[in-house]
Amino acid sequence: MSEFRLQPLQIGSLRVEWPVFLAPMAGYTDGAWRSLCLEQGCGAVVTEMVSAQGLVRDHVRTGHYLDTWGEEHPIGAQIYGSDPAAMAAASAKVAETKRFDFLDINAGCPMPKIRNRGDGAGLMRDPAKMAEITRQVKAAVGGALPVTVKTRIGWCADTINVLETTAGVEQAGAEAIFLHGRVASVRHSGPSDWSLIAEVKRARRIPVIGNGGVKTAADVFRMVAETGVDGAMVGRVALGHPWLFRDIRDLAAGREPRLPSVDEVRTAIREHLRREMDLMARRGKKELKLGVELTACLVMRPHLVRYLRSFRGFGALARTLEERVDAATLLGRVDEVLASGRKSTENHIQ
Ligand SMILES: Cc1cc2nc3c(=O)[nH]c(=O)nc-3n(C[C@H](O)[C@H](O)[C@H](O)COP(=O)(O)O)c2cc1C
């Protein structure tokens, strides 16, 4: 029997056949990137965090954070805020789009401008409010969408209250919990506490999906085996490496994961940029001061760093990334980096 096994997962009315989730990451996980990950075998995706207040006020730019590229499924929309009424109204708007399969509440963002307003990780300091938001969001979507909560183990090392917060949201009707095993004060650094994730899994009846610290394809299965979680959510290690999701499927099928060829990397970058341009073309002229092409090239910058940093010629490209260039120029530079060869064949496969 293979040690690389995962079971399908039921989140309320939603069945997730392959419970390997791409983590929401602001500035990265738009439709272009998510759709590439789904095509490589990712089991489900989530939008980056979207402001509930922005949605309620019909803020045009906020609305674009809900844009999808093609048929992305299963997909969750993640919203953030701390006013229960606004969170409920925003959830109803998400449900009305009929583009999403679940609705996720952000209760873990540690960025000061978010958490200091009581949003994101700020909710962990007020477990009663976290539960009340869950209750009102559930009522607002009226069963149209399963409701999940993504949170952390606590605010800081001295205030670990994840058993309390997750009990509250479970009682309030949440249908799954995404649990990042770090406290908010460390943001994204240091180890993720998988033993606490295991404790929460044992304490809750609803599914718990573990997050934090997955560095290789094999780690997904290790996390599931060590903690008993119902699925795994993968963040940074997949950036610039959508093939991680192929690797995970390969391990499960008894195949050896393999490094993407240089041609595969080139094709992915070109396709990624093309999809970014598609997404940008939906925006109004007022929103895009630089136009579709230049904006799409700017959006690609952090991704290019991830796709290409293991290539010898990356340093030269990195020095020019601040320049505003059109797609042909950017792709020409990308080709030069790809032609320089990899520094080593070491990648995320271990
Ligand atoms: C650049 C960046 C942006 C992020 N944005 C979000 C977000 O919008 N919503 C959210 O719930 N978590 C966000 N996160 C946290 C990730 O979803 C995830 O919990 C974290 O990166 C830990 O997983 P990892 O160790 O696999 O990267 C972000 C993380 C990073 C690095």
The ligand as a Gaussian input file, in Angstrom:
#p B3LYP/6-31G(d) Opt

LIG

0 1
 C        2.714000      36.823000      -0.278000
 C        1.681000      36.129000       0.560000
 C        0.362000      36.521000       0.485000
 C       -0.610000      35.884000       1.273000
 N       -1.916000      36.267000       1.151000
 C       -2.874000      35.605000       1.844000
 C       -4.256000      35.888000       1.639000
 O       -4.640000      36.736000       0.818000
 N       -5.160000      35.186000       2.390000
 C       -4.774000      34.221000       3.285000
 O       -5.623000      33.599000       3.927000
 N       -3.480000      33.918000       3.463000
 C       -2.537000      34.567000       2.759000
 N       -1.220000      34.196000       2.893000
 C       -0.873000      33.044000       3.752000
 C       -0.873000      31.739000       2.935000
 O       -2.174000      31.437000       2.485000
 C       -0.364000      30.565000       3.777000
 O       -1.196000      30.451000       4.903000
 C        1.083000      30.761000       4.228000
 O        1.909000      31.180000       3.163000
 C        1.636000      29.453000       4.848000
 O        1.689000      28.426000       3.900000
 P        3.105000      27.991000       3.234000
 O        4.076000      27.742000       4.375000
 O        2.774000      26.752000       2.445000
 O        3.548000      29.139000       2.374000
 C       -0.239000      34.835000       2.146000
 C        1.096000      34.441000       2.221000
 C        2.056000      35.053000       1.433000
 C        3.487000      34.585000       1.526000

